[in-house]
Amino acid sequence: MNQRILVVGAGIVGVAIADRLQASGCSVTIFEADLPGGGATAAAMGHLVVLDDSPMQMAFTARGVALWRQENLPKGCEREVCGTLWVAADEEEVEEARRKAERYSGLGLACEVLTAGQLWEAEPALRPGLAGGLRVAGDQVLYPMGAARFLLKRALERGATLCREKVQALVPGGVRTEPGLVQADAVILAAGLGTTTLLPELPIQPRKGHLAITGRVPGLVHHQLVELGYLKSAHGRATTSVAFNVQPRATGQLLIGSSREFAGLDGSPNRELLGRMLRKAVSFLPTLERVPVLRVWTGFRPCGPGNLPVIGPWPGRPGLFVAAGHEGLGITTALVTAELMAHHLLGTPAFLDPASFLPEPAHG
Ligand SMILES: Cc1cc2nc3c(=O)[nH]c(=O)nc-3n(C[C@H](O)[C@H](O)[C@H](O)COP(=O)(O)OP(=O)(O)OC[C@H]3O[C@@H](n4cnc5c(N)ncnc54)[C@H](O)[C@@H]3O)c2cc1C
């Protein structure tokens, strides 16, 4: 059946869903209040990474990375399969690298534990004295805005429509915009931080992050470098944290992250936190001290109530579906989110247990 679908939000999640559903024969209209891809997507680092906080998060991110790998992305997406190198500062972190390696291998992902010497050979710019690391070969990086533009363009070429209108409210069987009501078979709410305004029952909090980009230093760094200590800092939801997280860009620049804080919607740089983040990066990569930082920006990760995003039908509102709350993994998991949404709407295979992503009230 040719279903009429309305997607609210043209961030990476919304455009991935629109593209997937349009390719499957639906008639999709995307509503975007601002610049397509201009929300959290534009602020992101574009690290496509398998994380292993929980078995489901690992399966979700691994499927996300695998689906990106299948995409033949144009040059503008700046995709590099550089892998992630998790850096272990001490023996305790080497132990964690070994445990992670078991989990990654268990899922069939290529990875290797590195000794201190192998770490130095792989990344000679790292400071001496580090204890080792873990290389996960299949992780990738890309330019998030380029990827969002690519998916949107493909969706439009397949026949989807982009409507540059703000959705003012969800109504039974459709949405209300300034020009009037639009009806459809299903509405998919993929509005990032805008989700809560339209559906107050789903609280999505802004989790602020800083990134900095340097001048060109081609060849200084070869992998996405992340400290294993990142796992400790990124886990806590209430705390403010910084972690060493550096990405080599196709331009030869380095993207330096990252920080996490709950600070409302104030996008101005937090100088103290930014200073800590940059000092941390220099502590791992001493050469950075002599590399100019060209620009710094902040963005807001859409942080939902659970550890996984909410993907699926909203209980008690027939025809309403939600895809929101991807926090720091929305670029990685955009395509797998679209796959799960297609499962709910069209009955296509999900590859993961869709129940894990259902809004809380829908469980059981
Ligand atoms: C500093 C930082 C670093 C990050 N690094 C990574 C990373 O390395 N890897 C990774 O996987 N993820 C990363 N992320 C997370 C990632 O950016 C997000 O999870 C992802 O972009 C969320 O996409 P989205 O489409 O849900 O939201 P958004 O990109 O915010 O899109 C939502 C869209 O909805 C529109 N909208 C809102 N309300 C309405 C309305 N009423 N009507 C019409 N349109 C509306 C908005 O204008 C916006 O364009 C990072 C995020 C930050 C902030």
The ligand as a Tripos MOL2 file, in Angstrom:
@<TRIPOS>MOLECULE
LIG
   53    58     1     0     0
SMALL
NO_CHARGES

@<TRIPOS>ATOM
      1 C1         29.0700   18.2100   19.9750 C.3       1 LIG1
      2 C2         28.3530   17.0150   19.4030 C.ar      1 LIG1
      3 C3         29.0880   15.9540   18.8880 C.ar      1 LIG1
      4 C4         28.4310   14.8430   18.3570 C.ar      1 LIG1
      5 N1         29.1850   13.8470   17.8020 N.ar      1 LIG1
      6 C5         28.5680   12.7640   17.2910 C.ar      1 LIG1
      7 C6         29.3300   11.7260   16.6960 C.ar      1 LIG1
      8 O1         30.5560   11.8150   16.5920 O.2       1 LIG1
      9 N2         28.6760   10.6230   16.2390 N.ar      1 LIG1
     10 C7         27.3130   10.4910   16.3300 C.ar      1 LIG1
     11 O2         26.7900    9.4440   15.9280 O.2       1 LIG1
     12 N3         26.5600   11.4930   16.8570 N.ar      1 LIG1
     13 C8         27.1420   12.6030   17.3360 C.ar      1 LIG1
     14 N4         26.4040   13.6070   17.9130 N.ar      1 LIG1
     15 C9         24.9520   13.3900   18.0930 C.3       1 LIG1
     16 C10        24.1520   13.7400   16.8480 C.3       1 LIG1
     17 O3         24.4890   15.0230   16.3820 O.3       1 LIG1
     18 C11        22.6520   13.6880   17.1550 C.3       1 LIG1
     19 O4         22.3110   12.5080   17.8690 O.3       1 LIG1
     20 C12        21.8420   13.7210   15.8600 C.3       1 LIG1
     21 O5         22.2630   14.7840   15.0320 O.3       1 LIG1
     22 C13        20.3640   13.8560   16.1720 C.3       1 LIG1
     23 O6         19.7010   13.9890   14.9310 O.3       1 LIG1
     24 P1         18.1850   14.4100   14.8790 P.3       1 LIG1
     25 O7         17.7890   14.3490   13.4340 O.co2     1 LIG1
     26 O8         17.4040   13.6290   15.8690 O.co2     1 LIG1
     27 O9         18.1550   15.9150   15.4350 O.3       1 LIG1
     28 P2         18.5210   17.2890   14.7040 P.3       1 LIG1
     29 O10        19.7130   17.1750   13.8470 O.co2     1 LIG1
     30 O11        18.5370   18.3310   15.7680 O.co2     1 LIG1
     31 O12        17.2910   17.5280   13.7270 O.3       1 LIG1
     32 C14        15.9960   17.8620   14.1860 C.3       1 LIG1
     33 C15        15.3880   18.8060   13.1460 C.3       1 LIG1
     34 O13        14.0140   19.0130   13.4670 O.3       1 LIG1
     35 C16        13.6880   20.3420   13.1440 C.3       1 LIG1
     36 N5         12.4850   20.6940   13.9020 N.ar      1 LIG1
     37 C17        12.3650   20.8000   15.2530 C.ar      1 LIG1
     38 N6         11.1080   21.1430   15.5800 N.ar      1 LIG1
     39 C18        10.4240   21.2450   14.4080 C.ar      1 LIG1
     40 C19         9.0720   21.5830   14.0870 C.ar      1 LIG1
     41 N7          8.1730   21.8850   15.0430 N.pl3     1 LIG1
     42 N8          8.6930   21.6150   12.7810 N.ar      1 LIG1
     43 C20         9.5920   21.3160   11.7990 C.ar      1 LIG1
     44 N9         10.8910   21.0100   12.0560 N.ar      1 LIG1
     45 C21        11.2870   20.9800   13.3410 C.ar      1 LIG1
     46 C22        14.9200   21.1110   13.5760 C.3       1 LIG1
     47 O14        14.9690   22.3860   12.9480 O.3       1 LIG1
     48 C23        16.0400   20.1780   13.1550 C.3       1 LIG1
     49 O15        16.5090   20.4640   11.8460 O.3       1 LIG1
     50 C24        27.0150   14.7560   18.3890 C.ar      1 LIG1
     51 C25        26.2830   15.8450   18.8790 C.ar      1 LIG1
     52 C26        26.9380   16.9610   19.3850 C.ar      1 LIG1
     53 C27        26.1230   18.1270   19.8830 C.3       1 LIG1
@<TRIPOS>BOND
     1     1     2 1
     2     2     3 ar
     3     2    52 ar
     4     3     4 ar
     5     4     5 ar
     6     4    50 ar
     7     5     6 ar
     8     6     7 ar
     9     6    13 1
    10     7     8 2
    11     7     9 ar
    12     9    10 ar
    13    10    11 2
    14    10    12 ar
    15    12    13 ar
    16    13    14 ar
    17    14    15 1
    18    14    50 ar
    19    15    16 1
    20    16    17 1
    21    16    18 1
    22    18    19 1
    23    18    20 1
    24    20    21 1
    25    20    22 1
    26    22    23 1
    27    23    24 1
    28    24    25 2
    29    24    26 1
    30    24    27 1
    31    27    28 1
    32    28    29 2
    33    28    30 1
    34    28    31 1
    35    31    32 1
    36    32    33 1
    37    33    34 1
    38    33    48 1
    39    34    35 1
    40    35    36 1
    41    35    46 1
    42    36    37 ar
    43    36    45 ar
    44    37    38 ar
    45    38    39 ar
    46    39    40 ar
    47    39    45 ar
    48    40    41 1
    49    40    42 ar
    50    42    43 ar
    51    43    44 ar
    52    44    45 ar
    53    46    47 1
    54    46    48 1
    55    48    49 1
    56    50    51 ar
    57    51    52 ar
    58    52    53 1
@<TRIPOS>SUBSTRUCTURE
     1 LIG1         1 GROUP 0 **** ****
